Amino acid sequence: MLKKLFLNLSIASEAVFANKVRSLLTALGIIFGVAAVIAMLAIGSGAQQEILEQIELVGVNNIVITPIIEQSEGEVEGAEGAVGTQQDKKNLSLGLNFLDVQSIKKLVPGIEMISPEIVLDSEVSRQGFRRTAKLVGVENTFFEISGFDLSEGEFFNDEHLKKGVPVCIIGKSIKSKFFSREEPIGKYIKVGRHWLKVIGVLEERVISEKSISNLGIRDYNMDIYTPLSTALIRYENRAMVTNSTIQEARRNQNQKGPAVNYHQLDRLVLKVENTEQMSSIAQVVSKMLERKHSQTVDYEITIPELLLKQQQRTKNIFNFVLGGIAGISLLVGGIGIMNIMLASVLERIKEIGLRMSLGATKVDIIYQFLLEAVMISFSGGAVGVVLGLLAAIGIAELAEIPTIVSTFSIFLSFGVAVTVGIIFGIAPAKRAASQDPITSLRYE
């Protein structure tokens, strides 16, 4: 039996190589179909991985509150019955501040941790080297919510957090630029007008430019973190009204310059205990802040995970559509194989009759033509796998779209290609086996 199978395989191989151009054209549908399936699944896997990385960056179960500095909403000036413009209401709002943090902690249930942040543009200098960076005033909850770990040193202690001690934790890139030849722990770095003692270095976190753009996050590796109290006491506390801030506000109002940031906090992250309660907690917080801010919506509440999941669903739908198109190309390739094989049967009727007159059975004829179809689909699948891998690499390099080629996608597309060859090769093989040997020998 095995000997017969190898004999039929040899005859099928001779037939395929005798018509190389036709075999190649027949296999093109399979080649492009397999390549398209691998490339599309690679794009889908890359998109999913990117979404998971972005969710990890923003944290799980987080609600983010950010201030809105300038408002265009409000009553039309001079309109009859208007009780006041939005600008008047905004002047009554204290902005996003620590009173909001205390109210949320006290009144809103289901919140595990709160992380207030102050972000200041600063100039960093040390030993003649200078560059701009972000000074971020935080509490230790920031590192816990964001999933940061230290590569060396320690986090802030109670004394640092309560007394405004001039200490800092630096990102990995800051260490590379300012402490390339020495250990930073215990050394000082000048941030703005103050010298801060380095007590820790964060582990490096790889963030793509696309993630930074999509999520509105910073490059954490280039940040310098100091206790929140230190940022308020030694740098800037926008909640304190001084003569200089009043003069600046008047000057901007007269000259129609950019709006003054009156918010004490630049960001407030709430970590929720239960994912299912995120939307309801966000609504409660929104209503509470609106009441505390004199009915002024000078803040924005976002749930990054929900936005990312919606983006993932959209990408999944897009990938399903592309995968369906790729699958159709495989189907068309299978139809092409059946079409060419049926034509091949008509061309080789005399050969079929001769083989059957020499003792070949109907099963032998079926095996011969079925093996021809499988060989074409097998070789087309192999070439398609290589082409799909190259396409995935090319897309990642040229279009800057992340792609991940999995072993599953290779075996899936290759298996489908061979299966298509078997299914669409059955009909021509049966037709060839049904020929009458006497009639076939007389066929011209």
Secondary structure, 3 states (H helix, E strand, C coil): CHHHHHHHHHHHHHHHHHCHHHHHHHHHHHHHHHHHHHHHHHHHHHHHHHHHHHHHHHCCCEEEEEECCCCCCCCCCCCCCCCCCHHHHHHHCCCCCHHHHHHHHHHCCCEEEEEEEEEEEEEEEECCEEEEEEEEEECHHHHHHHCCCEEEECCCCHHHHHHCCCEEEECHHHHHHHCCCCCCCCCEEEECCEEEEEEEEECCCCCCHHHHHHHCCCCHHHEEEEEHHHHHHHHCCCCCCCHHHHHHHHHHHHHCCCCCCCCCCCEEEEEECCHHHHHHHHHHHHHHHHHHCCCCCCEEEECHHHHHHHHHHHHHHHHHHHHHHHHHHHHHHHHHHHHHHHHHHHHCHHHHHHHHHCCCCHHHHHHHHHHHHHHHHHHHHHHHHHHHHHHHHHHHHHCCCCCCCCHHHHHHHHHHHHHHHHHHHHHHHHHHHCCCHHHHHHCC
